[in-house]
Amino acid sequence: PTRGEWIQFPPMKSKRCRLGVATLNGKLYAIGGYDGCVFLRSVERFDPDTQTWEYITPMQVKRSRVAVAATYGRLYAIGGYDGQTNLNSVEMYDPNTNEWKFLKSMTAHEGGVGVGVMPLESFGEVRTNTLE
């Protein structure tokens, strides 16, 4: 990658499309998605040092078309689609405890949304956050 080349990773443990992806602490996370038959709540983590995928604790809700962000040492799974409805729920993953927890839901049901994280701290370290 440092030479502008594509490299191939080993295959994941589960096939999935419409998933969310993010990097956190030097590892790649593949979150939720759809395997062609089942909507998924499973999560896989890739370790580039060992070149291996492993399952971690699954999300509490099935989510395809899920928006994912990583910030402040946590992963956030936002919205998505569970096979029946677009979701307004938000889950946070803490890699220190290997647990997903629900956060405050969005006011609208969203599937297939995009998210980004940009720190905007200045003038006394004022922090605000919102999911919408």
N, C-alpha and C positions, 0 to 999 in steps of 0.2 A: 503493500500500500504506500510506502514512502516513495516509491518510484512511479506512482500513478498507475499501478497495475491492479487488476482484479485478482483476488485470490478466492479459492473455494473452501468453504468451511465443511466439516463433516455434516451429514444430514441430521435434522432434528429427530427427536424420538417420535413425534406425532406430525403427520402432515397437517397443514393448516393454511388457510387463506383468509383474507379480510381480518388479519390480526393487527395488534398494536405492537410497536417495537420502541425500545429506548435503551440507552446505555447508562449504567450507574456503577460507580466504583470500578471501572475498567472491565465490566462484564456486559454482555448483550442479553436483553430480555425479550422473549417472544411471548406475547400476552394474548390469551383468548383466541378468537377466530372461529373458523368453520372448517370442518374436515371433509365436506361434501355430503355428509349425512347428519352430523351432530354439531350443534353450537357448543363452543368450548368455554370452560372456565379454567382450564389448565394453563400453567405457566412454565416455560422452560428458560433456563439460564445457560449461556455459553461462556466458558472460561477460555480465553485465548491462550493462556499459559499451558493448560493441559489439553487444549483442543477437544474439549468434551462438552456435551449438553447434559444437563440434569434437570429433573422436575423439581420445582419448589412448591410450596403451599399454593393450592389453587385459589383463585378469587372466590368470593362468596356467591357471585352471580355469573351466569354464562354471558359472554360479551363478544360479539363480532363487530366489525366496523368501530372498534373502540379507539378513542383518542388516548394517548399515553404521554405523560411528561415525567421528567426526573428533575428534582430540585431539592436542595437541602438534605441530601442523603436518603430521599424517599422516592418511590414511584407512585404515580397517580393514574388510575384507570377511570376515564371520564366518559359517561354516556355509553353509547353502543346500541346493539340490537341483540335481543336474546332468542330470536326465532319467532317471536310473536309480537313484540312491541319495541319501539325505540325507548331507551332507558334515560332516566334523569338522575340516576344514582351515581355516586362517586366513591371509589375505594382507594385507600392508601396502603402501600406495602412498605413495611419496615424491614430491611434486610438484617438488622441486628436481632430481631425477634422471630423473623420468618413468618410474619402474620399480616393478613389483610384486615383492615378496619373500614367500616363505612364512615364517610364524612357527610356533611350537610349536602342534601340533594340540590340539583339545579332546579330552577323554576320551570324549565321546559324540557321535554323529552328530546334527546339528540342522539342520532346515529350517524356515523360517518363524518364527524366533525374533525377539524384539525386544531391542535393546540401548540403553543410555544411558550417558552419560559425565558424571560429576560429580567435580570435583576435591575431594579430601579431605586436602589437605596442611595440616599444622599441627605445632607443636611441633618445630621443627628441620628442616622440609622433608623429612620421612620420606615416601618414595614407595614404594608397592607397586602391583602390577598383576596382574590375572588375567583370563583370558578366560572363567571360569566362576563 
